[in-house]
C-alpha cells in the first residue's frame, strides 16, 4: 500500500510516551518522514513504532562496553587438550567415589 500525506499510521510519540495514531506530515522516498500525533498534536520524525532507548539503558550499554574494552582475551585451548583434562578428572573422581562408599 502506498503512503500518502494525511494517512493515519501508528507510531511512538515521545511527548505522550506511548504508541498512538499519527497523521503523515511529510514523505521521503515513498515512506513517512515526519508525523503528527493525533492525541497531543506534536510533530516528530517517524520512528517506525520503536520507542527510543531510555537513559538507563544507554548507561548500561556504555558500562558494558567499558568493561568489555578492559578485558584481555583468553588464549583458546584446543579441543584435544580440553578432552584430555576432563577425562583425567573423571578418572580421579571415579577412583575417589568407591573408596568413600566402602568406608560408609
SEMILUM-278135 format. One record per atom (N, C-alpha, C): residue in three letters; z, y, x. Coordinates in steps of 0.05 Angstrom, whole numbers, plus 5000, padded with zeros to 4 digits. Layout:
ALAZYX/...
***
This chain:
UNK500049765017/UNK500050005000/UNK500050255018/UNK498350435012/UNK498050685027/UNK500150885018/UNK501551015037/UNK503651215031/UNK502251485026/UNK503451625007/UNK502451895001/UNK504852095000/UNK504252345003/UNK506352545001/UNK507652534973/UNK510252544973/UNK511752544948/UNK512552264939/UNK511452054952/UNK512351784945/UNK515251744950/UNK516551574934/UNK519451524937/UNK519751264954/UNK521351284975/UNK521951054992/UNK524951064998/UNK526050835007/UNK528850825015/UNK529050885044/UNK531251035051/UNK531751095079/UNK534751155082/UNK535751145107/UNK538551205112/UNK538751515115/UNK540451625099/UNK540951915100/UNK543351965118/UNK543052135138/UNK545152195157/UNK547352365144/UNK546552535126/UNK548452715113/UNK550152555092/UNK548852395076/UNK550252225056/UNK551551985069/UNK550551905092/UNK551551665106/UNK551251405090/UNK548951385077/UNK548351145062/UNK545351125057/UNK544450895048/UNK541650845041/UNK541150965014/UNK539251155012/UNK538651284987/UNK535551314984/UNK534751404960/UNK531951454955/UNK531151714969/UNK528751714980/UNK527751944994/UNK524851994985/UNK524052244985/UNK521252314980/UNK519952375006/UNK517452285010/UNK515952335034/UNK515052625035/UNK515752765057/UNK515153045060/UNK512753075079/UNK512552905099/UNK510252925117/UNK509452645127/UNK506852615133/UNK505752365142/UNK504652395170/UNK504752175186/UNK503652175213/UNK502351895217/UNK499751895220/UNK498251645224/UNK498651455201/UNK498751555177/UNK498951385153/UNK501751285146/UNK503751355161/UNK506551275155/UNK508251525153/UNK510551495140/UNK512351725135/UNK513451825162/UNK513452085165/UNK514552215189/UNK517152355182/UNK517052515161/UNK519452665151/UNK519852595122/UNK522452575114/UNK523152515086/UNK525252705077/UNK525552725050/UNK527652895038/UNK529352715020/UNK531952725025/UNK533852565009/UNK533852674980/UNK533652494961/UNK533652584933/UNK536452614922/UNK538552564938/UNK541252594930/UNK542352864940/UNK542052924966/UNK543153164977/UNK540953364985/UNK538453294983/UNK536053464988/UNK535853555017/UNK536953395036/UNK536653465064/UNK534153335075/UNK532753475093/UNK530353365105/UNK531053245133/UNK529853025140/UNK530352905166/UNK527952715172/UNK527852625198/UNK525852435206/UNK526252175192/UNK524052035187/UNK524251775174/UNK525451575194/UNK527451435186/UNK529051255204/UNK528450965199/UNK526550895183/UNK525850615177/UNK528250455166/UNK529850585150/UNK532150465136/UNK534250375156/UNK534250475181/UNK536250395201/UNK538250615205/UNK540850545204/UNK543050735209/UNK543150785239/UNK543551035248/UNK543851085276/UNK546350955287/UNK546450875312/UNK548850745323/UNK551150945324/UNK553550845318/UNK555951025318/UNK556651095347/UNK558351295349/UNK559251385376/UNK560851155389/UNK562351005373/UNK563950785383/UNK562150575395/UNK559950505381/UNK558050305391/UNK556750395417/UNK556050655418/UNK554850765442/UNK556750745466/UNK559350805461/UNK561350795483/UNK561650505492/UNK561750315473/UNK561950035481/UNK559649945498/UNK557250025490/UNK554849945505/UNK554850065533/UNK555750315536/UNK555950455562/UNK557950315580/UNK560350245569/UNK562350105584/UNK561349825593/UNK560049685575/UNK559049415581/UNK556949435604/UNK555149625602/UNK553149655624/UNK554449735650/UNK556649895649/UNK558049975673/UNK559349725686/UNK560549555670/UNK561849315680/UNK559749125692/UNK557449095679/UNK555348925689/UNK554249025715/UNK554049295718/UNK553049405743/UNK554949355766/UNK557549325761/UNK559449285782/UNK559748995791/UNK558648805776/UNK558848525782/UNK556848445804/UNK557748265821/UNK555948155841/UNK554847895832/UNK552347835836/UNK551247585826/UNK552347345842/UNK552947135828/UNK554046885840/UNK551646715848/UNK551646605872/UNK549446435880/UNK549446185863/UNK547046115854/UNK546845875836/UNK546945625852/UNK548445435842/UNK548645165855/UNK546444995843/UNK545544805859/UNK543444625849/UNK544744435829/UNK543044315812/UNK544044125792/UNK545143875805/UNK543943795827/UNK544843555841/UNK547643585852/UNK548243825863/UNK550943875872/UNK552943875850/UNK552244005827/UNK554044015804/UNK554543735793/UNK552443565792/UNK552743295782/UNK554643135800/UNK554343165826/UNK555943015845/UNK558943095843/UNK559443355839/UNK562143445837/UNK563443345811/UNK561943345789/UNK563143255764/UNK563642955764/UNK561842805777/UNK562242515779/UNK564742455795/UNK565142595817/UNK567542555833/UNK570042615818/UNK570042825802/UNK572442895786/UNK572942685765/UNK570842575753/UNK571242365732/UNK572542125745/UNK571642045769/UNK572841815782/UNK575741865788/UNK576442105797/UNK579242165803/UNK580942155778/UNK579942265756/UNK581442265731/UNK581741975721/UNK579641815723/UNK579841535714/UNK581841385730/UNK582041435756/UNK583841295774/UNK586741375767/UNK587241625759/UNK589941715753/UNK590941615726/UNK589141595706/UNK590041525679/UNK591241245677/UNK589941035689/UNK591140765686/UNK593940755698/UNK594340895720/UNK597040895733/UNK599141015715/UNK598441225700/UNK600341345682/UNK600941165659/UNK598941025649/UNK599440845626/UNK601140605634/UNK600840515658/UNK602340285667/UNK605340355670/UNK605840605678/UNK608640685681/UNK610040735654/UNK608440815634/UNK609640875607/UNK610240635592/
***
